[in-house]
Amino acid sequence: MSTPRLVQAPISICFSEADIDKEVYEREYQQLSESDEDPISQWLKLAKAKGDTRETDPILLELVVELHRKIDSLEMFLKDEVPSRVSLISSCAIESIGFEYFKMESEVLQEGVIYYGRIEMPIYPKHDVGVFFQAKDSSLAKIIKMHDRDEKEWNAYLTARERVLIREAREKR
């Protein structure tokens, strides 16, 4: 196997072996998908489908929706409510990412084992990404299952990181 092209990225992951509780991990994976979004997102999709948002600035609408999410999040914090997430055994920093791969900072994986993980993406709006991945060696993982929307955001984040690193390299010269 040739080494995939990877780009440095400051993100982290919580993960467990997928076989430990496959049904529970699959359920959380589905909950983190687009199909199980918060009520404001569902309302927005319905409004767009009806054509009610035709004359609205899409960027402004997205910002208002995100403000609503922030207020919901603040309300949950004040009520001391925590979104229910599956407990995962391990956590580790991700050193670098590629389009289908990522490399852990430490050697914490067992080659050939399939894991379920949750990554908090450092993009706007912030959210958790559910991912199933297989260890190619003790630190390199291949993504085997990720939702389409999350995959697009992952690829966009990778591209943005590449641009930042290119810019930094140019500035050093």
PyMOL commands that set and color helices and strands:
alter all, ss='L'
color gray80, all
select helices_A, chain A and resi 18-20+22-31+34-36+39-50+58-78+148-172
alter helices_A, ss='H'
color red, helices_A
select strands_A, chain A and resi 7-17+90-97+101-104+114-121+127-135+140-145
alter strands_A, ss='S'
color yellow, strands_A
deselect
rebuild
show_as cartoon
